[in-house]
Amino acid sequence: AQKEIEALREVLNQYGYEYYVLDKPSVPDVEYDQKLQELRKLEEEFPELVTKDSPTQRVGGEPLEAFQKVEHKVPMLSLGNAFNEQDLRDFAKRAAQGTDEPVSFVCELKIDGLAISLTYENGKFILGATRGDGSIGENITSNLRTIRSIPLTIKEKENLEVRGEAYMPHKSFLALNEAREEKEEEPFANPRNAAAGSLRQLDPKIAAKRNLDIFLYGVGEWNNSNLTSHSDRLEALSKLGFKTNPEWRKCETIEEVLEYVEYWTNERPNLNYEIDGIVVKVDNLDQQEELGYTAKSPRWAIAYKFPA
Ligand SMILES: COc1nc2nc(N)nc(N)c2nc1C
């Protein structure tokens, strides 16, 4: 039975990765459901073989009494804002002055959700937390485990803490508010509030029904990573099975950054999730170090905000 159970977990994790992370399922849903049912039955028969990282263990048991507080080893900072082209040009100029090599950038969509942190030890997802005030967040591991695009195990055995945005896709938001109107409940004002409200549920069974998703965009801590740029990190996170946003781009010059901003200002309504801006980052990690931080934000990144 042990062999069968491990084989089922392996194939279900692969199917889950293809469906939830790549959005490219290789089998029909009915095959996934059937194999998951098979695994549930085997685990019921041999409860001693159940492991926390089994695909059957995503939706935890009892609701929590309250969320524990979590101290972030590396503070989760906020971003300085840019509101127009000149602000972005000034940011690029300051970045170039802070280092002696030419500076290239990475542009990313700024997802309008909730900043979260995921910690893995020995390849296992052991802690998920909200940003909170940047130093102290809330332990929402049981709710984040219900987000299918978050891997419960990864191949990397070194300690790893990744950061990203939990969000509610438009489709899920509309369906949720329809259901709430039917039950004469107050609809959520926007997907960001709906995502935040869902992750603040003490009962993981409720969070599990909210069809939340995440995009990961950064690393808090990663031992043994010999990666020299932010773009290398994003690629390495993808290879590990994490969901990063497919629209990020390397931009060699500020002109390319401005083109990216222009493009997504027009393209924004065609996305199936909310974004409230574009994040521009210096790509080279040594240059990020040289530029450093103010009390609350990195000097090597800025958030361009769309006009409200
Ligand atoms: C480097 O720090 C950050 N990077 C980010 N990247 C994206 N794409 N979106 C964010 N909201 C974000 N926020 C912070 C503090």
PDBQT file of the ligand as one rigid body, heavy atoms in Angstrom, charges set to zero:
ROOT
HETATM    1  C1  LIG A 401      10.864  43.924  -3.564  1.00  0.00    +0.000 C 
HETATM    2  O1  LIG A 401       9.716  44.201  -2.773  1.00  0.00    +0.000 OA
HETATM    3  C2  LIG A 401       8.498  44.106  -3.373  1.00  0.00    +0.000 A 
HETATM    4  N1  LIG A 401       8.343  43.588  -4.610  1.00  0.00    +0.000 NA
HETATM    5  C3  LIG A 401       7.110  43.503  -5.158  1.00  0.00    +0.000 A 
HETATM    6  N2  LIG A 401       6.939  42.989  -6.404  1.00  0.00    +0.000 NA
HETATM    7  C4  LIG A 401       5.705  42.902  -6.929  1.00  0.00    +0.000 A 
HETATM    8  N3  LIG A 401       5.561  42.381  -8.170  1.00  0.00    +0.000 N 
HETATM    9  N4  LIG A 401       4.594  43.318  -6.271  1.00  0.00    +0.000 NA
HETATM   10  C5  LIG A 401       4.703  43.832  -5.028  1.00  0.00    +0.000 A 
HETATM   11  N5  LIG A 401       3.597  44.238  -4.387  1.00  0.00    +0.000 N 
HETATM   12  C6  LIG A 401       5.975  43.952  -4.416  1.00  0.00    +0.000 A 
HETATM   13  N6  LIG A 401       6.131  44.467  -3.156  1.00  0.00    +0.000 NA
HETATM   14  C7  LIG A 401       7.366  44.546  -2.630  1.00  0.00    +0.000 A 
HETATM   15  C8  LIG A 401       7.559  45.110  -1.238  1.00  0.00    +0.000 C 
ENDROOT
TORSDOF 0
